[in-house]
Amino acid sequence: MMKGLLGRKLGMTQVFTEDGLLIPVTVIEASPNVVLQKKTEETDGYNAVQIGFEDKKEKNSTKPEIGHAKKANTAPKRFVREVRDCELDVNVGDLVSVDIFAPGEQVDVIGTSKGKGYQGTIVRNNAHQGPKTHGGSKNIRHIGSLATNGITSRQGRIMKGTVMPGHEGAKRTTAPNLTVIKVDKENNYVLIKGNVPGPKRGMVMIRTAKTSKGDKEPVTLVDYSKEAGE
């Protein structure tokens, strides 16, 4: 069974446990998501909960988006995703907040990786450079011969899947089996150990880890607010 939440990646920082252990974390801001629709096996062929995150103006929305959101008594949402086989007991119009997750829980974080523009085959595919000596070869960072795979060399045909230069990044990426370090319901944010895909302010989805081998033991972080009060 799954559960999920949409949010924005704010950036990375580090926290300390009371044992003195430094943990690098990513801060994800996740204001309460709205349940826009519940899909069932009888009506849709599968079970899922559709959630929406971040309001957008009606003038920037289509009529179907506006009508769909009104069924949940909310504004049209900028980001809409589905959580299949969701374990949450929610109805249309309910709010889903960060407290569905707990410290120590294993999660997958899905986002769109940073776009890196047009890249050559060395950067994009980890290809080797050409010789820099031995006759003054000028084919140092260019792609090598392409149509030399057996009989295809006679046909001059390039095989499908041949690595080439092209657009790098800006793809849906999943960072699996990350640990939730802290959940702050009052300020609507989650601290997750390690890095997650995407740029700052990029939209991400936190969901139950699909291949987890079990949750971790929660850690106790240093509370600097108490020290300031003393």
DATA-V36430 format. One record per residue. N is the residue number from 0. RES is the residue in one letter. PSI is psi in degrees with one decimal (none if undefined). OMEGA is omega in degrees with one decimal (999 if undefined). D_CENTER is the distance of its C-alpha to the mean C-alpha in whole Angstrom. Layout:
BEGIN
[[N,RES,PSI,OMEGA,D_CENTER] [N,RES,PSI,OMEGA,D_CENTER]]
END
This chain:
BEGIN
[[0,M,147.6,-172.8,19] [1,M,162.2,168.0,16] [2,K,152.0,-175.4,15] [3,G,164.5,-176.5,11] [4,L,140.6,177.0,11] [5,L,145.2,178.7,9] [6,G,-174.2,178.8,9] [7,R,136.1,175.9,9] [8,K,119.5,-178.8,9] [9,L,-27.9,-178.1,13] [10,G,-171.0,-178.2,13] [11,M,153.3,175.2,14] [12,T,-166.6,177.5,18] [13,Q,147.4,178.4,20] [14,V,163.1,-178.5,22] [15,F,140.1,172.9,25] [16,T,167.6,178.9,26] [17,E,-16.5,176.6,30] [18,D,-1.4,178.8,30] [19,G,11.7,-179.3,29] [20,L,129.9,177.0,26] [21,L,131.9,179.6,24] [22,I,118.7,173.4,20] [23,P,132.2,-175.6,17] [24,V,155.0,171.1,15] [25,T,134.0,179.5,12] [26,V,122.2,177.8,13] [27,I,119.3,177.4,11] [28,E,125.6,-177.0,13] [29,A,88.2,173.8,13] [30,S,156.7,-174.7,16] [31,P,128.6,175.4,18] [32,N,151.4,179.3,16] [33,V,134.6,175.5,19] [34,V,113.7,-177.1,20] [35,L,-28.0,-176.2,21] [36,Q,147.8,171.8,22] [37,K,123.6,-180.0,23] [38,K,139.3,-176.9,23] [39,T,165.6,179.8,26] [40,E,-35.8,-175.9,27] [41,E,-41.5,-173.8,30] [42,T,-32.4,-173.0,29] [43,D,-9.5,179.5,26] [44,G,-5.2,176.8,26] [45,Y,163.0,-179.6,23] [46,N,130.1,179.5,22] [47,A,158.3,173.3,19] [48,V,125.9,179.5,18] [49,Q,125.3,-177.9,17] [50,I,150.0,178.9,15] [51,G,148.3,-176.1,16] [52,F,133.4,173.0,14] [53,E,112.5,-179.9,16] [54,D,150.5,170.0,20] [55,K,157.5,-174.4,21] [56,K,147.7,180.0,25] [57,E,-30.8,-179.7,27] [58,K,-20.3,178.0,28] [59,N,7.9,-176.6,25] [60,S,156.9,175.4,24] [61,T,163.0,179.2,26] [62,K,-40.5,176.1,29] [63,P,-37.6,178.3,27] [64,E,-41.9,-179.9,24] [65,I,-45.7,-179.9,26] [66,G,-38.0,178.7,28] [67,H,-40.8,-179.1,25] [68,A,-32.4,-178.5,24] [69,K,-27.2,176.9,28] [70,K,-27.0,177.7,28] [71,A,6.4,179.0,26] [72,N,48.6,-179.2,28] [73,T,176.8,178.2,25] [74,A,159.4,175.6,24] [75,P,146.8,-174.8,22] [76,K,145.2,179.3,18] [77,R,-37.1,-179.3,16] [78,F,128.9,179.5,13] [79,V,126.7,179.4,14] [80,R,163.2,177.9,12] [81,E,145.4,173.2,14] [82,V,110.0,-177.5,14] [83,R,147.1,178.9,16] [84,D,46.9,-176.2,19] [85,C,135.1,-178.9,18] [86,E,-6.2,-177.4,20] [87,L,135.5,177.5,21] [88,D,84.2,-175.9,24] [89,V,162.0,176.6,23] [90,N,169.0,-179.4,25] [91,V,130.2,-178.6,25] [92,G,-12.7,179.1,25] [93,D,157.6,177.5,23] [94,L,139.3,176.7,21] [95,V,119.0,-175.8,18] [96,S,-178.6,-172.9,17] [97,V,-17.0,-175.4,16] [98,D,3.0,172.1,19] [99,I,-17.5,175.7,18] [100,F,159.0,-177.6,16] [101,A,152.2,177.0,19] [102,P,137.1,-178.5,19] [103,G,-14.3,-178.3,19] [104,E,145.0,178.2,17] [105,Q,131.5,-176.7,14] [106,V,159.4,167.7,11] [107,D,140.9,176.9,8] [108,V,122.6,-177.0,4] [109,I,131.9,178.5,2] [110,G,-178.7,175.6,2] [111,T,120.8,-175.8,6] [112,S,159.5,179.7,8] [113,K,134.8,175.8,11] [114,G,134.4,-177.6,14] [115,K,9.6,176.9,17] [116,G,-160.9,-178.4,20] [117,Y,123.7,-179.1,22] [118,Q,148.3,176.9,23] [119,G,173.2,-175.1,26] [120,T,-22.1,178.2,26] [121,I,-46.6,179.2,26] [122,V,-43.0,-171.7,23] [123,R,-35.9,-173.7,21] [124,N,8.0,178.5,22] [125,N,38.2,179.9,24] [126,A,160.0,178.3,27] [127,H,151.0,171.4,31] [128,Q,156.6,175.8,33] [129,G,172.0,-178.9,36] [130,P,138.5,179.8,39] [131,K,-7.6,179.8,40] [132,T,-154.9,176.2,44] [133,H,66.2,175.2,47] [134,G,9.5,175.2,48] [135,G,46.6,178.2,46] [136,S,134.3,178.7,43] [137,K,-1.1,-179.3,41] [138,N,70.9,-174.6,38] [139,I,-49.6,-178.3,36] [140,R,3.3,178.0,32] [141,H,159.8,176.6,33] [142,I,146.7,-177.0,32] [143,G,-161.4,-179.7,35] [144,S,139.0,-172.7,37] [145,L,-44.4,-171.3,35] [146,A,59.6,-178.4,37] [147,T,28.9,-177.6,39] [148,N,85.6,177.4,38] [149,G,-130.7,-175.5,41] [150,I,-15.4,-179.2,43] [151,T,-20.1,179.4,40] [152,S,-30.9,178.1,42] [153,R,-29.0,-178.8,45] [154,Q,-17.2,-176.5,43] [155,G,30.8,-176.2,41] [156,R,135.4,179.1,37] [157,I,128.2,-178.3,34] [158,M,146.9,175.5,32] [159,K,142.2,179.0,29] [160,G,1.6,177.9,26] [161,T,130.7,-177.1,28] [162,V,134.4,-177.8,26] [163,M,168.6,172.2,26] [164,P,161.8,177.6,25] [165,G,-169.3,-178.4,23] [166,H,131.1,-176.2,20] [167,E,137.8,177.8,17] [168,G,-165.0,-179.6,13] [169,A,40.9,178.6,12] [170,K,153.7,174.4,10] [171,R,125.3,-175.6,7] [172,T,142.9,178.9,6] [173,T,126.2,172.9,6] [174,A,107.8,-171.9,7] [175,P,155.9,168.8,10] [176,N,51.7,174.0,12] [177,L,153.6,-174.7,11] [178,T,131.5,173.6,14] [179,V,123.5,-178.7,14] [180,I,-41.6,-177.8,17] [181,K,144.9,175.2,18] [182,V,122.4,-179.7,18] [183,D,99.8,-177.2,20] [184,K,-33.4,-178.1,21] [185,E,-40.8,-178.0,23] [186,N,4.0,175.0,21] [187,N,53.3,174.6,18] [188,Y,159.4,179.0,15] [189,V,138.0,172.4,14] [190,L,124.7,-179.2,14] [191,I,133.0,-177.3,12] [192,K,132.4,177.5,14] [193,G,-170.1,-177.8,13] [194,N,156.0,180.0,10] [195,V,159.3,-175.7,6] [196,P,152.7,170.1,5] [197,G,165.9,177.2,7] [198,P,174.8,173.9,10] [199,K,140.9,-177.1,12] [200,R,8.7,177.6,12] [201,G,148.2,179.8,9] [202,M,135.8,177.3,7] [203,V,162.1,175.7,4] [204,M,128.2,175.9,5] [205,I,128.5,179.5,7] [206,R,165.0,176.4,9] [207,T,135.3,-179.2,12] [208,A,133.4,-178.1,12] [209,K,-31.0,-174.4,14] [210,T,28.3,-177.5,16] [211,S,145.5,175.5,17] [212,K,12.7,179.6,20] [213,G,151.8,179.9,21] [214,D,159.0,178.8,20] [215,K,165.5,176.3,21] [216,E,129.0,178.7,24] [217,P,147.8,178.7,23] [218,V,155.2,177.9,24] [219,T,117.9,-177.3,26] [220,L,156.1,175.3,25] [221,V,129.0,-179.9,28] [222,D,100.0,-176.8,29] [223,Y,-18.5,179.4,30] [224,S,-35.8,178.0,31] [225,K,-40.5,179.9,34] [226,E,-37.3,178.8,35] [227,A,-35.8,179.6,35] [228,G,-32.7,179.2,37] [229,E,none,999,40]]
END
